[in-house]
Amino acid sequence: MITCRQLLDRLTEALRAAGVDSPRLDARLLLAHLLGVESSWLFSHPDHLLDAEQEAAALALGERRCRREPVSRILGRREFWSLSFRIGPETLDPRPDTETIVEAALGVIADRQATLSILDLGTGSGCLLLALLSELPQAEGLGIDISGEALAVAADNAGRLSLNHRARFARGDWGRGIDGLFDVILANPPYIRDQDIDGLDPEVTVFEPRAALAGGADGLDCYRALAADAARLIRPGGAVVVEVGQGQAEAVAAILGAQGLSLVEIRRDLGGIERCVVMSRAAEPEK
């Protein structure tokens, strides 16, 4: 038998030796997941005894993290915008910086009770669309992804969050073949330069779907692919809100601007990096 404190100490040391940035936190999250409790429970039950089977299972989870598999991948879920999202092998693991996109989209919506139509290009887990719908009770949204597996995860998340009556998902290649007009268009496309991917942390290079990372030789291929359709599909007065990589904001604004959209804002994330470009199509003048 081993106590929670002893097992946490053992896991923490193993993770620290493997170069994990937050070994104690990760150890706590893994053990709490195994026991089916909140991580805070471990603080108040440090002497809770675990049997040999539980110990072995916890160490197995620790070995996965030592191989640099992200905790969110091990747990199969990630918290985003205070909501719990299931993730899978075909979906990007949502990052806190991406919440900047939700904040920026909400910032350009004058009336959160309005009936709005939202398009999410490259929806992945559906986190952007569903986070926005959770704040806009009268809005409806469409999530597009080229991966059928990702769409299944997004639809499952919509059901889990009781948003499936306002969110639908369809397979597609960015905005190609889509008709209609939308009040808000969201996108977090791949934007890492192909040659830079292998130099990233193992958590990214090994465990993230490469198709969700690779943005071509200059990282901008996907913006070029979606720009014309985004401009075609945005309603006059609406906003196109896209995530960008470090140092890409001006180039992305120029790509979208060449399609007739106007720059509204470049928004920085919590780290001070220009993370989000907001563009709009001018409202039609009143007759």
C-alpha positions as CSV (number, residue, x, y, z in Angstrom):
1,M,0.0,0.0,0.0
2,I,1.1,3.5,-0.7
3,T,-0.3,6.9,0.3
4,C,-1.4,9.6,-2.2
5,R,1.4,11.8,-0.9
6,Q,4.0,9.1,-1.5
7,L,2.8,8.3,-4.9
8,L,2.6,12.0,-5.9
9,D,6.2,12.4,-4.7
10,R,7.3,9.5,-6.8
11,L,5.5,10.7,-9.9
12,T,6.8,14.2,-9.5
13,E,10.4,13.1,-9.3
14,A,10.0,10.9,-12.4
15,L,8.3,13.8,-14.4
16,R,11.0,16.3,-13.2
17,A,13.7,13.9,-14.4
18,A,12.0,13.7,-17.8
19,G,12.1,17.4,-18.2
20,V,8.4,18.1,-17.7
21,D,7.8,21.8,-17.0
22,S,5.2,21.4,-14.2
23,P,5.9,18.0,-12.7
24,R,3.9,18.3,-9.4
25,L,0.8,19.8,-11.1
26,D,0.9,17.1,-13.8
27,A,1.3,14.4,-11.3
28,R,-1.6,15.7,-9.3
29,L,-3.8,15.9,-12.4
30,L,-2.9,12.3,-13.5
31,L,-3.6,10.8,-10.0
32,A,-6.9,12.7,-9.6
33,H,-8.0,11.5,-13.1
34,L,-7.2,7.9,-12.1
35,L,-9.1,8.1,-8.8
36,G,-12.0,10.0,-10.4
37,V,-11.7,12.9,-8.0
38,E,-11.0,16.7,-8.3
39,S,-7.3,17.5,-7.9
40,S,-8.2,19.5,-4.8
41,W,-9.3,16.3,-3.2
42,L,-5.7,15.2,-3.0
43,F,-4.7,18.1,-0.8
44,S,-7.2,17.1,1.9
45,H,-6.5,13.4,1.6
46,P,-2.7,13.0,1.4
47,D,-2.7,9.9,3.5
48,H,-5.4,8.0,1.5
49,L,-4.1,4.6,0.8
50,L,-3.9,3.2,-2.7
51,D,-3.7,-0.5,-3.6
52,A,-1.1,-2.1,-5.8
53,E,-3.4,-1.9,-8.9
54,Q,-4.0,1.8,-8.5
55,E,-0.3,2.4,-7.9
56,A,0.6,0.5,-11.1
57,A,-2.0,2.3,-13.1
58,A,-0.8,5.7,-11.8
59,L,2.8,4.9,-12.7
60,A,1.7,3.8,-16.2
61,L,0.1,7.2,-16.7
62,G,3.3,8.8,-15.4
63,E,5.3,6.9,-17.9
64,R,3.2,8.3,-20.7
65,R,3.8,11.8,-19.5
66,C,7.5,11.1,-19.2
67,R,7.4,10.3,-22.9
68,R,6.1,13.9,-23.2
69,E,2.5,13.0,-24.1
70,P,0.5,16.0,-22.9
71,V,-1.7,15.6,-19.9
72,S,-4.7,16.7,-21.9
73,R,-4.0,13.9,-24.4
74,I,-3.8,11.4,-21.6
75,L,-7.0,12.6,-20.0
76,G,-8.7,12.9,-23.4
77,R,-10.0,16.4,-22.6
78,R,-9.0,20.0,-22.2
79,E,-10.6,22.9,-20.4
80,F,-11.2,25.9,-22.7
81,W,-13.2,29.0,-21.9
82,S,-14.2,27.3,-18.6
83,L,-15.8,24.5,-20.6
84,S,-14.6,20.9,-20.8
85,F,-13.9,19.7,-24.4
86,R,-13.1,16.1,-25.5
87,I,-10.1,16.0,-27.8
88,G,-8.9,13.2,-30.1
89,P,-5.9,12.3,-32.3
90,E,-7.4,14.3,-35.2
91,T,-8.0,17.5,-33.2
92,L,-5.7,20.2,-32.1
93,D,-5.3,20.5,-28.3
94,P,-6.8,23.9,-27.6
95,R,-4.4,26.4,-26.0
96,P,-5.2,29.2,-23.5
97,D,-3.9,31.7,-26.1
98,T,-6.7,30.7,-28.4
99,E,-9.2,32.1,-26.0
100,T,-8.1,35.5,-27.4
101,I,-10.1,34.6,-30.5
102,V,-13.3,34.2,-28.4
103,E,-12.6,37.4,-26.6
104,A,-12.1,39.3,-29.8
105,A,-15.2,37.9,-31.4
106,L,-17.3,38.9,-28.4
107,G,-15.8,42.3,-28.5
108,V,-17.2,43.1,-32.0
109,I,-20.7,41.8,-31.2
110,A,-22.9,44.8,-30.1
111,D,-25.8,42.7,-28.8
112,R,-25.2,39.3,-27.3
113,Q,-28.9,38.5,-27.4
114,A,-29.1,39.0,-31.2
115,T,-29.9,36.2,-33.6
116,L,-26.5,35.6,-35.2
117,S,-25.0,33.1,-37.6
118,I,-21.4,31.9,-37.0
119,L,-19.1,30.0,-39.3
120,D,-16.0,28.2,-37.8
121,L,-13.6,27.2,-40.5
122,G,-11.3,24.3,-39.4
123,T,-13.4,23.6,-36.3
124,G,-11.4,20.7,-34.9
125,S,-12.8,20.0,-31.5
126,G,-15.4,22.7,-32.0
127,C,-14.0,24.7,-29.1
128,L,-14.1,28.1,-30.8
129,L,-17.6,27.8,-32.1
130,L,-19.1,26.2,-29.0
131,A,-17.4,28.7,-26.6
132,L,-18.9,31.5,-28.6
133,L,-22.3,29.9,-28.7
134,S,-22.2,29.5,-24.9
135,E,-22.0,33.3,-24.6
136,L,-24.6,34.0,-27.4
137,P,-27.9,32.3,-26.5
138,Q,-29.7,33.2,-29.7
139,A,-26.8,32.4,-32.1
140,E,-26.4,29.4,-34.3
141,G,-23.3,28.1,-35.9
142,L,-21.7,25.9,-38.5
143,G,-18.4,24.2,-38.0
144,I,-16.4,23.0,-41.1
145,D,-13.5,20.6,-41.0
146,I,-11.8,18.4,-43.6
147,S,-11.4,15.5,-41.0
148,G,-14.4,13.3,-40.4
149,E,-12.9,12.2,-37.1
150,A,-12.5,15.8,-35.9
151,L,-16.2,16.5,-36.8
152,A,-17.3,13.5,-34.7
153,V,-15.4,14.9,-31.7
154,A,-16.9,18.4,-32.3
155,A,-20.4,17.0,-32.5
156,D,-19.9,15.0,-29.3
157,N,-18.7,18.1,-27.6
158,A,-21.7,20.0,-28.7
159,G,-23.9,17.3,-27.2
160,R,-22.0,17.3,-24.0
161,L,-22.4,21.0,-23.7
162,S,-26.1,20.9,-24.6
163,L,-25.4,23.1,-27.7
164,N,-26.2,20.5,-30.3
165,H,-29.5,22.2,-31.1
166,R,-27.6,25.4,-32.2
167,A,-24.5,23.9,-33.7
168,R,-24.1,21.7,-36.7
169,F,-21.0,20.4,-38.4
170,A,-20.1,19.5,-42.0
171,R,-17.1,18.2,-43.8
172,G,-15.5,20.7,-46.2
173,D,-12.3,22.4,-47.4
174,W,-12.3,25.8,-45.7
175,G,-15.2,27.8,-47.2
176,R,-15.4,26.1,-50.6
177,G,-19.0,25.1,-51.5
178,I,-20.6,27.0,-48.6
179,D,-23.4,29.4,-49.3
180,G,-25.1,32.1,-47.3
181,L,-23.9,34.9,-45.2
182,F,-22.5,34.9,-41.6
183,D,-22.3,37.5,-39.0
184,V,-19.0,36.1,-37.6
185,I,-16.4,33.9,-39.2
186,L,-13.8,32.2,-37.0
187,A,-10.7,30.4,-38.0
188,N,-7.6,29.0,-36.3
189,P,-5.8,27.6,-39.3
190,P,-2.4,25.8,-39.3
191,Y,0.2,28.6,-39.3
192,I,3.6,27.0,-38.4
193,R,6.2,27.0,-41.1
194,D,6.7,23.4,-42.3
195,Q,10.4,23.5,-41.6
196,D,9.9,24.7,-38.0
197,I,7.6,21.9,-36.8
198,D,10.2,19.3,-36.0
199,G,12.0,21.8,-33.7
200,L,9.0,22.3,-31.4
201,D,8.5,20.6,-28.1
202,P,7.7,16.8,-28.3
203,E,4.3,17.5,-26.9
204,V,3.6,19.3,-30.2
205,T,5.7,17.5,-32.8
206,V,4.8,14.0,-31.7
207,F,1.3,14.2,-30.4
208,E,-0.5,17.0,-32.4
209,P,-1.9,16.2,-35.8
210,R,0.6,17.5,-38.3
211,A,-2.2,18.6,-40.6
212,A,-3.4,21.0,-37.9
213,L,0.1,22.6,-37.6
214,A,1.6,22.8,-41.1
215,G,1.1,26.2,-42.7
216,G,3.4,25.8,-45.7
217,A,6.8,27.3,-46.4
218,D,5.9,30.7,-44.8
219,G,3.1,29.5,-42.6
220,L,0.5,31.5,-44.5
221,D,-0.8,28.9,-47.0
222,C,-4.1,28.3,-45.2
223,Y,-4.9,32.0,-44.9
224,R,-4.5,32.3,-48.6
225,A,-6.8,29.3,-49.1
226,L,-9.6,30.7,-46.9
227,A,-9.4,34.4,-47.6
228,A,-11.6,34.7,-50.7
229,D,-14.4,32.5,-49.3
230,A,-14.3,34.3,-45.9
231,A,-14.7,37.6,-47.7
232,R,-17.5,36.2,-49.8
233,L,-19.4,34.7,-46.9
234,I,-19.2,37.5,-44.3
235,R,-22.2,39.6,-44.0
236,P,-21.7,43.4,-44.4
237,G,-21.0,44.7,-41.0
238,G,-19.8,41.3,-39.9
239,A,-16.3,40.3,-38.6
240,V,-13.7,37.7,-39.6
241,V,-11.7,36.7,-36.6
242,V,-8.6,34.6,-37.1
243,E,-5.7,33.3,-35.0
244,V,-2.2,34.0,-36.2
245,G,1.3,32.9,-35.3
246,Q,3.9,35.3,-33.8
247,G,5.0,37.9,-36.3
248,Q,2.2,37.0,-38.8
249,A,-0.5,39.6,-38.0
250,E,0.4,42.2,-40.6
251,A,0.8,39.6,-43.4
252,V,-2.5,37.9,-42.6
253,A,-4.3,41.3,-42.5
254,A,-2.8,42.1,-45.9
255,I,-4.0,38.7,-47.3
256,L,-7.5,39.3,-46.1
257,G,-7.4,43.0,-47.0
258,A,-6.7,42.1,-50.6
259,Q,-10.1,40.4,-50.6
260,G,-11.8,43.7,-49.7
261,L,-11.9,43.3,-45.9
262,S,-10.8,46.1,-43.6
263,L,-8.7,45.8,-40.5
264,V,-10.6,46.3,-37.2
265,E,-8.0,45.2,-34.6
266,I,-4.9,43.2,-34.0
267,R,-5.3,41.7,-30.5
268,R,-2.5,40.4,-28.3
269,D,-2.7,37.3,-26.1
270,L,-1.8,37.2,-22.4
271,G,1.8,36.8,-23.3
272,G,1.8,40.1,-25.3
273,I,2.0,38.3,-28.7
274,E,-0.1,39.5,-31.6
275,R,-2.4,36.5,-31.7
276,C,-5.6,37.6,-33.4
277,V,-6.6,39.6,-36.5
278,V,-10.1,41.0,-36.7
279,M,-11.3,42.1,-40.2
280,S,-14.7,43.4,-41.3
281,R,-16.7,44.1,-44.4
282,A,-18.2,47.5,-44.4
283,A,-21.9,47.7,-43.8
284,E,-24.0,48.6,-46.8
285,P,-25.1,52.3,-46.7
286,E,-28.7,52.9,-45.9
287,K,-30.8,53.9,-48.9
